[in-house]
């Protein structure tokens, strides 16, 4: 981390007054005029905004992206951005201009999670320094101080969860011009710096992935309903020829009921807040001078539908709204396709849920919460890294997780947080290990584990202290959102899920400590793992039937996956899992923890076709049933159709995309934790599929694979052709599933590019 003294720490704001639902405080314009008698050779601007900023030089906006610089607890970390501003400077008069948004500094719309009580809450503020370096070695520095001037902007209200109100009649067109007459502007106020450590932001910025137009526009009640066809996240750009003072209000939501936009799922039912209608709601007041355009900058929304009021019939055309779909600026790392439209759609839906829930860090949903739930990130870290280049963003957010760790080693359930969200248990806390472990496996990154190691070790002491008098961990949220339920009330006892996850995270911690050469920490993790495993086996497994407490798919699959059965017991334990599945009619049943491992366990034990059927079948409950009911992104839960709707854009059930890539296409990166450029090709030739394939980028290369059936889909003497293409520095093995062999009779080969013929030798 950079030396604190190198960062500007003289914070200023327009005033100390901050907004609330019942008190409007406009976002401030802030400006500083300065003169240059000669041009410098270098000009670097370091700037932060708490919560968000927009920055301009001589009227030209140079802000890196929306929601800059980041979303964090400023008492933990203060994020800065660096800009080369030389191209926008001129000899003579110049102006630095800033607009500040509330962001996390005043997140009054997050009252359910106590953000309105955060000790850092206050008016938005900024700190900056412009360093001008001349050829003769002289340096002129301009730093934020009371010489900066402020004025209310047309942005009358902004909240990251609620929305924005903008009155274009109040615009000052030349507010960032050197020639502006500064009458009515007032001096800024010097502020006490937050407690956090300053840091340059290295997370991938937010970008516009696509711009969508409405697929339909329908008159609805007092306005018009715009349907953009998919449920994702972003903002709407409004373009209109309006009347002076015309108020155009846009409300955003995920679903319609009886033809009307229904937004009740955007606020928790138990909340009796009088501000429910303010969630995801914007208002633009027209200037009334020709065509005008506006889009929010300090907020974003999760939605498929936009309900527009205050417009005339002739204004309600397709050009009124453009949906700017937002997500992190990531590269695509993987691909998957098959002969089954359902599987391909689920792959697309997972990608959409991941992108729309990854603006700076992984959030649980882009509408109701926008919170960095640690459990959601832990469950999704692997499939996110398999799909997208999220590594920089995961590393940066992990630093926030470590900064939020309590003195006793415990972790909050959301990050950032204002001291809310304790007691979520190991399944959520495992994020402290899961992110560095996945980065090590999939990117070969051991530096993140090295940085996190002290926090991981502190957490292990906390985990040890969570054990009850039987040596089990019985605290936490458990197998969240079990099939047919929303939230808790799951079949798998918390003792089962929390203890099993504890064993799992300790195994990953061992891998990291061993790779880092931290033998003492390795030995501690190993001892604690053995103690938890012993207690689990003693109290939570009925060895007469090989049944785990709860007698459900989640309990049984988690125990098998996390090594709580011995090798000699595994076959009988798996037979019991199959029996439990049959008792449920062949349907899946589990929550976020159970379904994260269920399909992998089935595949590893020879039942990949059953896993595929459970995932893709069209009837309830299944992922395929989501599609049958109109889903375009992953949902929060598997509820019966008549149940009240909850979030329709979550990512924590998205491991199926990793399963499609690794189990169906058969591309398994770094299977032995030895080399991130090593690939195990191990496809399962799902009987329902005519063909399937995928691609994956390793740190130094790429593999693309496609397999296709030849002739009739008959099990006896079935033939599959497989094409593999490789670029870069890749190595590995090809291992065919049981009962399959190559033309030469072998079932395993060194990984090489080429065409392969595979035969099924199993009897019909």
ABEGO torsion letter per residue (X at the ends): XBBAAABBABBBBABABBBBAABBBBBBBBBBBBBBABBBABBBBBBBBOABBBBBBGGBBABABBGOABBBBAAABBBBBBBBAAAABBBEBBBBBBBBBAEAABBAAAAAAGAAABAABEBBBBBBBBBBBBAAGBBBBBBBBAABBBBBBABABBBAAAEBBBBAAABBAAAABAABBABGBBBBBBBBBBABBBBBBABBBBBBABBBBBABBBBBEABBBBBAGBBBBEBBBBBBBBBBGBBBBBBBBABBBGGBBBAAAABBAABABAAAAABGBBBBBBAGBEBBBBBBAABBBBBABBBBBGBBAAABBAAABBBBBBBBBBBBABBBBBABAAAAAAAAAAAAAAAAABBGBBBABAAAAGBBBAAAAAAAAAAAAAABBAAAAAAAAAAAAAAABBAAGBBBABOBBBGBGBGAEAAAAAAAAAAAAAAAAAAGBAAAAAAAAAAAAAAAAAAAAABBAAGBBABEAEBBGBBGBBEBGBABBAAAAAAAAAAAAAAAAAAAAAAAGBAAAAAAAAAAAAAAAAAAAAAABBAAAGBBBGGBAAAAAAAAAAGABBAAAAAAAAAAAAAAAAAAGGBBBEBAAAAAAAAAAAAAAGAAAAAAAAAABABOBBAAAAAAAGBABBBABBBBAABBBBBABBAAAAAAAAAAAAAAAGBBBGAAGABAABBBBBBBBBAABABBBBBBBBAABBBBBBBBBBEBBBABGBBBBBBBBBBEBBBEBBBBBBGBBBAAGBABBBBBBEBBBBBBABBX
